[in-house]
Amino acid sequence: MILYIFNFSILFLFCFCKSEEWYRKLPDDKRETSNFIIGVYQKKNQNRAPMNSKIYINDINEKIIFLKNGEFKKEYNQNEVKGLITKSMEINIEGKYLINGNWILLNYLNYNSKITENSIKIEKSNTLNKKLLYYYNDKKKYIIPMVYELGLIEKDFGVKDGVKIPYKEDDPFFLTSLKNYSEKEFRTHAFYLDEVNK
């Protein structure tokens, strides 16, 4: 019994004393001021159906709007058609952001969602407590999260998988990972600056 309690205590400590992942916080050291441009960043999604199917369409649009007061808005819109079934989803997220050099930490605070399927509508609103680190590529004018995210759904893969030393911007592994996930993925992980609406 004592051994059981001891093992449970160790498990409890591991579960609740786990340190925060590096890609959910800014680097501790102060970085040089970045040339980050406040404005609208949009994903360049390839909205095409498999084998150019006419009975399946999946259009996705996603953007992040950075405001000068330190707040941001993230908008996600999806329209999916499967034969006679039409489904649309809208997610609007609001939060605050902090910048340290080329690193941008997004703190998600609340969201509103609306799902419509064949005229049936479901709406939800809730608060959030989520942080995700993005990197700003000054040369190509895009921001990219360290893990893949679509709307509010997060997957445990992305740029972070190619990082050997967190926050080391000139590391060849990091640079390769940036290129892979901003250019080579079918659905890019990156949001590119909208030069028209910046």
N, C-alpha and C positions, 0 to 999 in steps of 0.2 A: 504493500500500500504506500509506504514512504517512497519507494523507488518510483512508483506511478506518479505521485505528487511532484517529485523532483523533476521527472521527465516533462510533465505538463508545464512546470514553471519555466524550464529552459525553452520549451516551444513558445510559451507566452512571450518571453523576452525577445526571442528572434522575430516574432510576428510584429511586436509593437515598438521595438527599439531599432528597427532597420533604418539605416540612414537613407536620406532622400537621394534618389538617383541624380547624377550630375546634370542630366538633360532636363531637369525640372527646376534649375536655379541658375543664376548668373555666376560667372567666374568671380572669385573673391577679390582678386587683384584688380586695380583700376586700369582700364584699357584706354588707349588713345581715342579721342573723339572720332566717331564714325561719320561718314558722309551719307548716312541713312536719310532717304527722302520720304517725308511724311506724305501719304497719299493713298491711292487705291492699288492693291496688288491682287492680280487675278491668275487663277490656274489656266493653263492652256490645255484643256482636255480634248482628247480625240473622241468626239461623240459619234461613234459609228457602231452599227449593229454587226453582230457576228455574220460573216459571209454575206454582208449587205442585205440581211434579212428585212423583208417588208412587214413581217408580223411581230418583230421585236425591235423596239427603239429604246435607247436609254441615254437621254441627254442630261448631263450634269454640269452645273456652273457653280463656281465657288470663288469667293473673294473676301479679302480682309481690308477694311478701311481704317487707316490710322488717323486719329484726330490730334490736333496740336495740344490738347489739354491732357494728354497722357492716357486717353481712353481709345478703345478700338471696337469695331463692330465686325463680326464675321457672318457672311450670308452664304447659305447653301441652298441650292434649288435643284431638284431632280424630277424629271418627267420620264416615266417608264410606261411603255406600251407593250403588252403581251397579248397578241391577238385582239380579243374584244375587251380585255381588261386594261383600264388606264389608271395609273397611280401617280400622284404627285406628292412631293414632300418639300416643305420649306422649313428651314431652321435658321433662326436669327440669334446670334450669341453676342453678348456685351461683356466687356471687361476692361481691365487696365493693363498697360504695358510699361516695362522698364528697359532701359538700354544701357549697356556697358560695352563700349567699342562697337564691334560688329555683331554682338550678341543681343538678342531681343527676347525678353521673357514675357510671354502672354499669360495673364492671370484671368481665367474664365470665371465670371461671377454669376451670370444668369442667362437663361435662354427661353425662347418661345418656339414651339414647333407646331406645324399644321400638316396633317396627312389627309389627303383626299383620295379615295378609291371608289370609282364608279359612283360619284355624287355623295358618298358617305364621308363626312368630315370629322376628324378627331384633332382637337387642339390641346396643347399642354404648355404649361409654364413652370419653371422651377429655378432654384438657385444652384450654383455650382461652386466647387472648390477644387479647381484643377489648374495646374501650371504646366506649360510646355515651352521649351526653349527653341528658338529659331535662330538661324544664322543669316546675316545679310551679305550677299555677294555684290560688292561695290562695282565690279567690272561689268557684270551681266545684269545688274539691277533686279535681283530677285531675292526673296526670303524663302528659307526652307526649314521645315521642322526637323528635329532630330529623330522623330519616329513618324511613321505614316499615319495620316489622319484624313478621314473623309467625313465631312459634317461633324458629328460628335463621336463617331466610331474611330477608335484608335487601335492600330495593330502594332505588335511588338517587333517591328523591324523598320529599318530605315538607315539614315546617315550614321546614326550612333554605332551601327554594327561594323563600320569601317574605321572607327576611332580607336586608336591605341592610347593616346594621351589626351584626355579631355581638354578642350578649349585651345589646343595647339593648332593654330590656323595655317602654319606652313608645313605641317606634317603631310608627306606624300600620300599616306593612307587616307587621311581626312579629305584631301583634295580629290582623290580618285572616287571616294564615296560620294562627295558632292556632285561630281560629274555623272556618276551612275544613276543617282536618284533624281537629278534634275533634267537629264537628257535621254536616258536609255530606257526608263520605265514606260510601259504603255500609258499609264496615267501618271503624269509627272507629280512629284511630291512638292514642287516649287510653285510659288506665287510670283508672277512677274509684274513689275511696275507698269501700270496703265498710263502711258505717256499722255494720253488725251485727257484723262480725268484726274491727273495727279494734283 
